[in-house]
Amino acid sequence: MSPNAAVRTLMSGAIDYAGLFPPAGLAMSDAVARYASYRGGRHAWMLGRFIVPAARLEECITVFSALLSATEGKTADASPWRLAVIAKPADAGTLAAFNARYASRLLIDTVETPVVRADDPEVLAGLGVLAQTYTVFAEVGWATDPAATISALAAVRVRAKIRTGGVTAAEIPDAAAVARFILACRHARVPFKATAGLHHAWRAEYPLTYAPDCPRATMYGFLNLLLASAAAVSGADAAEVEQTLTAGLGRAFEDRGCVLPSGRALPIELLAAARTAAVTSFGSCSFEEPVAELTERGLLWST
């Protein structure tokens, strides 16, 4: 059996794998091996890019090459891995040199940059140069109104990124801040991605890390994020976007669309539009947890 059409539309290529980053914090060898396994698995259709810092690109190709040698070059998918690299405009030369040597195996097609501000024209100009070659996402702070920064990103054809969690409760933005970001992106017609704390399907209280007896906090679900973005594309106001972000476990999906917590139905065509015009992906340090939770909730099938 296969997932229903609405879930497939929302989840296709949605999970950028961030296994190198907290709370997973895997070694490069473990992260590369897992990503290779996921690419060959039955849920590979949900897998997006492998996220790696620019400073670890050489380590990444070394480990990747060793994996190919160990498997005699046999992989389930011979196409190059797509990389999303955490970098700054100053790393442009490093990125170009890496692609020149390794693009047939590991292809950098996306760059994610640290927090940017609207009043930093030099950085914005540098991002605009990067955007001529790569899809670029610049992180935007959520503590204050992001509208000016997102408009500045639109002017240089750079996409936005929001951090929706972390390893402490203080790093989790409130729903009003996330809704404000989503709607600002929609108003400026800027696609975005989200990262951190998004390895669970629905909003609820979860452990913040994988450590025994670690603190717990209420975290966003990736389905909340995807559906809230679709709501924004459909013309929802801030209250409806917030309501969608904060909803708990629900039965939102029908085969040809979904029903928001407000009771409003969205057709599958609008879900598809949200994945291109709004939220293009989300970063998760785990691929297995999203798959497991979708399966447990009857949205995927194990056989």
Wavefront OBJ file of the C-alpha trace (Angstrom):
o trace
v 0.000 0.000 0.000
v 1.052 3.612 -0.395
v 0.417 6.833 1.526
v -2.629 8.801 0.572
v -2.156 11.470 -2.043
v -2.387 14.386 0.393
v 0.388 13.046 2.626
v 2.572 12.246 -0.372
v 2.087 15.765 -1.694
v 3.104 17.353 1.608
v 6.004 15.013 2.379
v 7.671 14.413 -1.004
v 11.331 15.401 -0.642
v 10.434 17.350 2.490
v 12.989 16.068 5.023
v 16.470 17.530 4.737
v 18.646 15.198 6.791
v 20.546 16.973 9.574
v 22.003 13.991 11.403
v 25.293 15.822 12.014
v 23.537 18.398 14.177
v 22.063 18.330 17.702
v 20.333 16.602 19.250
v 21.506 13.648 17.131
v 25.061 14.937 16.655
v 26.189 11.870 14.710
v 29.711 11.288 13.490
v 30.149 11.905 9.763
v 30.554 8.180 9.120
v 27.259 7.384 10.861
v 25.341 10.226 9.206
v 26.603 9.360 5.719
v 25.850 5.662 6.189
v 22.328 6.401 7.386
v 21.597 8.806 4.548
v 22.804 6.199 2.053
v 20.488 3.656 3.653
v 17.526 6.038 3.541
v 18.149 6.737 -0.150
v 17.796 3.034 -0.809
v 14.758 2.542 1.412
v 11.065 2.437 0.637
v 10.501 5.903 2.102
v 13.226 7.587 0.046
v 10.535 9.681 -1.633
v 10.355 11.777 1.563
v 14.109 12.399 1.724
v 15.612 15.740 0.752
v 19.194 16.958 0.982
v 22.098 15.998 3.229
v 22.985 19.024 5.369
v 26.673 19.626 6.076
v 28.754 22.598 7.269
v 31.167 24.055 4.715
v 34.049 23.331 7.094
v 33.281 19.594 6.900
v 32.936 19.182 3.135
v 36.294 17.442 2.708
v 35.459 15.087 5.566
v 32.137 14.381 3.872
v 33.674 13.430 0.520
v 36.311 11.296 2.244
v 33.678 9.319 4.149
v 31.415 9.115 1.102
v 34.270 7.780 -1.050
v 35.100 5.174 1.592
v 31.467 4.078 1.595
v 31.521 3.677 -2.186
v 34.715 1.638 -1.978
v 33.225 -0.609 0.689
v 30.159 -1.264 -1.469
v 32.181 -1.509 -4.707
v 30.413 1.572 -6.004
v 27.009 -0.072 -5.852
v 24.237 2.171 -4.545
v 20.474 1.992 -4.843
v 20.451 5.378 -6.572
v 23.428 6.342 -8.719
v 22.431 9.999 -8.993
v 24.623 12.463 -7.065
v 23.722 13.284 -3.508
v 22.321 16.783 -3.182
v 23.967 18.771 -0.417
v 22.656 21.744 1.537
v 25.760 23.445 2.900
v 25.831 25.723 5.937
v 28.037 28.535 4.657
v 28.623 32.267 4.337
v 29.193 34.377 1.207
v 32.925 34.253 1.992
v 32.802 30.480 1.368
v 31.829 30.918 -2.292
v 35.244 29.833 -3.556
v 35.213 26.691 -1.428
v 31.754 25.748 -2.675
v 32.657 26.291 -6.328
v 35.882 24.297 -6.018
v 34.058 21.420 -4.349
v 31.421 21.236 -7.087
v 34.085 21.438 -9.780
v 35.723 18.302 -8.378
v 32.870 16.263 -6.969
v 29.537 17.314 -8.520
v 29.068 13.926 -10.173
v 28.982 12.355 -6.691
v 28.115 15.097 -4.191
v 26.415 18.176 -5.631
v 26.038 21.386 -3.659
v 22.820 22.927 -4.937
v 21.639 24.659 -1.762
v 23.323 27.016 0.705
v 22.001 27.912 4.151
v 23.455 30.939 5.891
v 23.453 32.240 9.477
v 21.052 34.912 10.688
v 20.905 37.925 8.391
v 19.506 41.422 9.009
v 17.852 43.889 6.666
v 20.383 46.579 7.639
v 23.431 44.593 6.459
v 23.695 45.467 2.739
v 27.126 43.902 2.298
v 25.931 40.496 3.469
v 22.730 40.803 1.436
v 24.740 41.582 -1.683
v 26.928 38.546 -1.033
v 23.870 36.360 -0.646
v 22.553 37.686 -3.931
v 25.760 36.601 -5.645
v 25.461 33.108 -4.148
v 21.841 32.970 -5.297
v 23.003 33.220 -8.908
v 24.442 29.702 -8.545
v 22.631 28.030 -5.646
v 19.271 28.016 -3.935
v 20.058 30.131 -0.868
v 18.217 30.187 2.448
v 19.140 32.884 4.956
v 18.128 32.406 8.565
v 15.854 35.127 9.912
v 15.516 35.856 13.613
v 12.041 35.373 15.044
v 12.225 37.560 18.165
v 11.208 40.707 16.257
v 9.078 41.399 13.202
v 10.914 39.754 10.261
v 9.021 41.554 7.486
v 11.782 44.022 6.567
v 14.445 41.322 6.451
v 12.275 39.007 4.372
v 11.543 41.832 1.923
v 15.283 42.488 1.668
v 15.851 38.797 0.898
v 13.193 38.929 -1.805
v 15.069 41.778 -3.480
v 18.161 39.576 -3.928
v 16.193 36.379 -4.690
v 17.162 34.647 -1.478
v 14.802 32.426 0.480
v 14.164 32.554 4.220
v 14.780 30.091 7.027
v 13.350 29.947 10.534
v 14.650 28.035 13.537
v 11.669 26.449 15.257
v 13.399 24.722 18.158
v 16.619 23.679 19.806
v 17.988 21.732 22.737
v 16.468 24.131 25.291
v 12.894 25.327 25.713
v 14.024 28.945 25.329
v 14.981 28.242 21.700
v 11.406 27.379 20.725
v 9.541 30.400 19.321
v 5.949 30.984 20.293
v 3.236 30.318 17.747
v 2.631 34.016 17.122
v 6.257 34.451 16.037
v 6.173 31.450 13.695
v 2.863 32.569 12.199
v 4.253 36.078 11.720
v 7.237 34.627 9.842
v 5.075 32.402 7.630
v 2.735 35.259 6.731
v 5.613 37.679 6.089
v 7.109 35.158 3.676
v 3.758 34.742 2.000
v 3.284 38.513 1.671
v 6.760 38.923 0.132
v 6.384 35.761 -1.993
v 9.516 34.283 -0.468
v 9.691 30.481 -0.106
v 11.215 29.249 3.132
v 12.409 26.274 5.107
v 12.388 25.533 8.819
v 14.774 23.641 11.028
v 15.274 22.367 14.585
v 12.790 20.511 16.745
v 10.799 19.183 13.791
v 11.290 15.419 14.034
v 7.807 14.784 15.450
v 4.607 14.755 13.424
v 2.255 16.754 15.663
v 2.732 19.432 18.287
v 3.021 17.955 21.788
v 5.388 17.723 24.738
v 8.551 15.737 23.958
v 12.079 15.302 25.356
v 14.347 18.067 24.047
v 17.280 15.704 23.417
v 18.009 11.985 23.398
v 19.780 12.097 26.762
v 18.179 10.119 29.610
v 15.972 12.237 31.873
v 16.487 15.343 29.723
v 14.067 18.282 30.031
v 10.824 18.210 28.073
v 9.008 20.978 26.245
v 6.143 21.518 23.842
v 7.570 21.233 20.326
v 6.080 21.889 16.898
v 5.155 19.032 14.629
v 6.285 19.044 11.030
v 2.692 18.401 9.956
v 1.624 21.496 11.886
v 4.242 23.507 10.004
v 3.301 22.121 6.589
v -0.417 22.605 7.129
v 0.026 26.095 8.597
v 1.998 27.046 5.493
v -0.751 25.670 3.275
v -3.274 27.641 5.302
v -1.272 30.822 4.693
v -1.138 30.153 0.954
v -4.915 29.728 0.990
v -5.369 33.184 2.519
v -5.599 32.352 6.230
v -5.194 35.129 8.766
v -2.758 35.041 11.682
v -5.294 33.461 14.030
v -5.925 30.502 11.727
v -2.217 29.991 11.052
v -1.526 30.009 14.807
v -4.395 27.611 15.422
v -2.921 25.206 12.878
v 0.554 25.470 14.399
v -0.707 24.657 17.886
v -3.173 21.863 17.106
v -2.497 18.473 18.643
v -2.918 15.052 17.097
v -5.816 15.109 14.694
v -7.241 13.334 11.685
v -6.525 16.071 9.186
v -6.016 14.102 5.993
v -8.306 12.936 3.275
v -7.028 11.363 0.080
v -7.560 14.505 -1.990
v -6.766 17.156 0.582
v -6.921 17.993 4.263
v -9.120 19.639 6.866
v -7.568 22.357 9.014
v -8.267 22.602 12.762
v -10.604 25.487 11.887
v -12.713 23.031 9.892
v -11.783 24.580 6.559
v -10.929 22.107 3.795
v -7.901 22.552 1.545
v -7.670 20.682 -1.778
v -4.586 18.732 -2.734
v -3.700 21.306 -5.396
v -3.267 23.913 -2.686
v -1.050 21.566 -0.657
v 1.169 21.208 -3.716
v 1.277 24.979 -4.153
v 2.347 25.394 -0.526
v 5.341 23.106 -1.070
v 6.649 25.301 -3.886
v 5.484 28.793 -2.913
v 5.873 28.492 0.858
v 7.607 25.729 2.836
v 9.962 23.836 0.528
v 11.504 21.537 3.168
v 12.373 21.191 6.824
v 15.556 20.074 8.520
v 15.427 17.096 10.865
v 18.245 15.352 12.711
v 16.230 12.138 12.360
v 14.638 10.565 9.304
v 13.467 7.446 11.081
v 11.322 9.250 13.668
v 9.158 11.113 11.122
v 8.656 7.876 9.184
v 7.768 5.971 12.363
v 5.322 8.602 13.608
v 3.549 8.882 10.266
v 3.253 5.101 10.194
v 1.938 4.941 13.774
v -0.724 7.506 12.910
v -1.933 5.535 9.920
v -0.574 8.002 7.374
v 2.020 5.584 5.988
v 1.916 1.830 5.750
v 4.674 -0.526 6.832
v 4.025 -3.025 4.059
l 1 2 3 4 5 6 7 8 9 10 11 12 13 14 15 16 17 18 19 20 21 22 23 24 25 26 27 28 29 30 31 32 33 34 35 36 37 38 39 40 41 42 43 44 45 46 47 48 49 50 51 52 53 54 55 56 57 58 59 60 61 62 63 64 65 66 67 68 69 70 71 72 73 74 75 76 77 78 79 80 81 82 83 84 85 86 87 88 89 90 91 92 93 94 95 96 97 98 99 100 101 102 103 104 105 106 107 108 109 110 111 112 113 114 115 116 117 118 119 120 121 122 123 124 125 126 127 128 129 130 131 132 133 134 135 136 137 138 139 140 141 142 143 144 145 146 147 148 149 150 151 152 153 154 155 156 157 158 159 160 161 162 163 164 165 166 167 168 169 170 171 172 173 174 175 176 177 178 179 180 181 182 183 184 185 186 187 188 189 190 191 192 193 194 195 196 197 198 199 200 201 202 203 204 205 206 207 208 209 210 211 212 213 214 215 216 217 218 219 220 221 222 223 224 225 226 227 228 229 230 231 232 233 234 235 236 237 238 239 240 241 242 243 244 245 246 247 248 249 250 251 252 253 254 255 256 257 258 259 260 261 262 263 264 265 266 267 268 269 270 271 272 273 274 275 276 277 278 279 280 281 282 283 284 285 286 287 288 289 290 291 292 293 294 295 296 297 298 299 300 301 302 303
